[in-house]
Amino acid sequence: ERLDRDALWEAFRSRRTYASTGARALLDFRVNDAPMGSEVTVQGNIEVSFSLHGTAPIGRVDLIRGAHRLRRWEPGSEQFSQTLQDAPPDGETYYYLRVEQEDGEMLWSSPVWVASRSGRPAGDLPAWNEPEVITLEEVGDEEAARHLGDLLHYLKREEDPDAFSRITPWRTVRSPRGEYAVFLGYLHGRRVRIHWFYEFEHPRIRLEAGWVQYGRERIWGAPWARPMFPHQDTM
């Protein structure tokens, strides 16, 4: 309510917070006008509202209810707001927002917990991290493709080139950490995403499991219980 020590600590203790990977973006998320971190009890429908002010165009916004994705938007603008009605299932659940900017930065709101006495079933919704269908033959980016030769040369020099297959340019990203090209492919037969930071004097590389970001592909349990690289767990 105020910009002083007591008010800030009260907000932290009440969980009126949100997280980001570094972007100084603004996020306000509410259920029945109760702010993030609240607990509300309802008997009928609820109103979910949010307002976003990103530091780059917003590529995707997912509204999560419990373990499921309730709605998805792809606004493509730096500011985005929505208000919608939902019928929560009977029992206890929670709502939160998951945001991806086009520069790779992400935000997550704290949840609002909802206890509903509606008697409704949960309904048939996709899992919040349901894998996305990506076909390598259907993706491609001319700007990223310009860096494919340098990436392959690096892998041949620094890595085991036989471990990689079907490396395909996907897209370029202009992030606060620098521009990079993203490639999709396989490492030891498992899907991997390669981030090639080409702006540095000596380009840098980052490998991530799966072809999509943060939780949309199941990576825990089989087969991801095994290290991606030999002896990775002893490095």
C-alpha positions in Angstrom: 0.0 0.0 0.0 3.0 2.3 0.6 6.6 2.5 -0.4 8.1 2.0 3.0 9.7 -1.0 4.9 6.6 -2.1 6.8 4.4 -2.1 3.7 7.0 -4.0 1.6 7.5 -6.7 4.2 3.7 -7.1 4.6 3.4 -7.6 0.8 6.2 -10.2 0.9 4.6 -12.1 3.7 1.3 -12.0 1.9 2.9 -13.5 -1.3 2.0 -10.5 -3.4 5.0 -11.2 -5.6 5.9 -12.4 -9.0 9.1 -13.9 -10.5 11.1 -13.1 -13.7 14.2 -14.4 -15.3 15.6 -10.9 -15.2 13.2 -8.7 -17.2 12.0 -5.6 -15.3 8.5 -6.2 -16.5 5.3 -5.4 -14.6 2.7 -8.0 -13.8 -0.6 -7.7 -11.9 -2.8 -10.8 -11.5 -6.0 -11.1 -9.6 -8.9 -13.4 -8.9 -12.2 -11.7 -7.8 -10.0 -8.6 -7.4 -7.9 -10.5 -4.7 -4.2 -9.9 -5.5 -1.5 -12.5 -6.0 -0.9 -14.8 -3.0 -4.5 -14.5 -1.7 -6.8 -17.3 -0.7 -10.5 -16.9 -1.7 -13.6 -19.0 -1.1 -16.4 -18.9 -3.8 -19.6 -20.7 -4.6 -20.1 -19.6 -8.2 -18.0 -18.3 -11.0 -14.9 -16.2 -10.5 -13.4 -13.3 -12.4 -9.7 -13.5 -13.4 -7.9 -10.4 -14.5 -4.4 -9.5 -15.3 -2.3 -6.7 -16.7 1.2 -7.0 -18.3 3.8 -4.4 -19.2 6.7 -6.3 -20.8 10.2 -5.1 -21.7 9.8 -6.8 -25.1 6.9 -8.1 -27.2 5.0 -10.8 -25.3 5.0 -14.0 -27.2 2.8 -16.2 -25.0 0.6 -16.0 -21.9 -0.7 -19.1 -20.3 -3.4 -19.0 -17.6 -2.9 -22.1 -15.4 -5.6 -23.6 -13.2 -4.2 -26.4 -11.0 -2.3 -28.8 -13.2 -4.0 -27.7 -16.4 -3.8 -24.8 -18.9 -7.0 -22.9 -18.9 -6.3 -20.4 -21.6 -3.4 -19.3 -23.9 -2.8 -16.0 -25.7 -0.1 -14.9 -28.1 -0.4 -11.1 -28.1 2.9 -10.0 -29.8 2.7 -6.6 -28.1 4.5 -5.2 -25.0 1.3 -4.5 -23.1 -1.6 -6.9 -22.7 -4.6 -7.1 -20.4 -7.5 -9.5 -20.1 -10.5 -10.1 -17.9 -12.5 -13.4 -18.1 -14.9 -15.5 -16.2 -14.2 -19.1 -15.1 -16.2 -21.8 -13.3 -13.7 -23.4 -10.8 -14.2 -27.1 -10.0 -15.4 -28.2 -6.7 -12.7 -28.3 -4.0 -9.4 -26.5 -3.8 -7.4 -25.3 -6.7 -5.2 -22.4 -7.7 -4.7 -20.0 -10.6 -1.5 -18.4 -11.8 0.0 -16.8 -14.9 3.0 -17.9 -17.0 4.4 -15.4 -19.4 7.1 -15.7 -22.2 8.5 -12.6 -23.9 9.8 -12.9 -27.5 13.3 -12.1 -26.2 13.3 -15.3 -24.1 12.6 -13.7 -20.7 9.8 -15.2 -18.6 7.5 -14.2 -15.8 5.4 -16.2 -13.3 2.8 -14.7 -11.0 2.3 -16.1 -7.5 -0.9 -18.1 -7.4 -4.3 -17.2 -6.0 -5.7 -20.2 -4.1 -9.4 -20.8 -4.6 -11.7 -23.0 -2.5 -14.9 -23.7 -4.4 -18.2 -25.1 -3.3 -19.6 -25.3 -6.8 -19.9 -29.1 -7.0 -18.6 -28.9 -10.6 -16.2 -31.4 -12.1 -12.7 -30.3 -13.2 -13.5 -30.8 -16.9 -11.2 -31.9 -19.7 -8.3 -29.5 -20.1 -4.7 -29.9 -21.5 -1.9 -30.4 -18.9 -0.1 -27.1 -18.2 3.1 -28.6 -19.6 1.6 -30.6 -22.5 4.3 -31.2 -25.1 4.0 -29.2 -28.3 4.1 -30.9 -31.7 7.1 -29.6 -33.6 8.1 -31.1 -37.0 11.6 -30.2 -38.1 10.7 -30.2 -41.7 8.2 -27.4 -41.0 10.4 -25.1 -39.1 13.2 -22.8 -40.4 14.6 -19.3 -40.1 16.8 -17.7 -42.7 18.5 -15.5 -40.2 19.4 -18.4 -38.0 20.4 -20.5 -41.0 23.3 -18.1 -41.7 25.0 -19.3 -38.5 24.5 -23.0 -39.1 27.9 -23.4 -40.7 29.7 -21.8 -37.7 27.8 -23.9 -35.3 28.6 -27.2 -37.1 32.3 -26.2 -37.3 32.3 -25.5 -33.5 30.6 -28.9 -32.8 33.2 -30.7 -35.0 36.0 -28.9 -33.2 34.8 -28.9 -29.6 32.3 -31.7 -29.3 31.5 -35.2 -30.6 29.9 -34.3 -34.0 28.5 -37.9 -34.3 26.5 -37.4 -31.2 24.4 -34.6 -32.9 21.9 -35.2 -35.7 19.3 -33.3 -37.7 20.3 -29.8 -36.5 17.8 -27.4 -37.9 17.7 -23.6 -37.6 14.6 -22.5 -35.7 14.7 -18.8 -34.9 16.8 -15.9 -33.7 16.3 -14.2 -30.4 17.3 -10.7 -29.4 17.6 -10.9 -25.6 19.2 -8.7 -23.0 22.0 -11.3 -22.8 22.8 -10.7 -26.5 21.5 -12.0 -29.8 21.5 -15.7 -30.4 20.3 -18.3 -32.9 18.3 -21.3 -31.8 18.7 -24.7 -33.4 16.6 -27.9 -32.8 18.1 -31.3 -33.2 19.0 -34.5 -31.5 21.8 -35.4 -29.1 22.4 -39.1 -28.6 18.9 -39.6 -30.1 17.2 -37.2 -27.6 15.7 -33.9 -28.5 17.9 -30.9 -27.7 17.8 -27.2 -28.2 21.0 -25.3 -29.0 21.4 -21.6 -28.3 24.3 -20.2 -30.3 25.4 -16.8 -29.0 27.2 -15.5 -32.1 27.8 -11.9 -31.1 30.8 -12.7 -28.8 34.4 -12.7 -30.2 34.4 -16.4 -29.3 30.8 -17.6 -29.7 29.2 -19.3 -26.8 26.8 -22.2 -26.8 24.1 -23.4 -24.5 22.4 -26.8 -24.7 18.9 -27.4 -23.2 16.8 -30.6 -23.1 13.8 -30.6 -25.3 12.7 -28.4 -28.1 10.5 -26.0 -26.0 11.1 -23.9 -23.0 10.5 -24.6 -19.3 8.2 -27.5 -18.6 6.3 -27.9 -21.8 8.2 -31.2 -22.4 8.5 -33.8 -19.8 12.2 -34.2 -18.9 12.1 -35.8 -15.5 11.9 -39.6 -15.3 12.6 -41.9 -18.2 14.4 -41.3 -20.4 15.8 -38.0 -18.9 16.9 -39.8 -15.7 20.1 -40.5 -17.6 22.7 -37.7 -18.0 22.7 -35.9 -21.3 26.5 -36.3 -21.5 28.8 -39.1 -20.3 30.0 -38.4 -16.8 27.8 -35.2 -16.6 27.0 -36.0 -13.0 30.6 -36.0 -12.0 31.7 -32.7 -13.6 
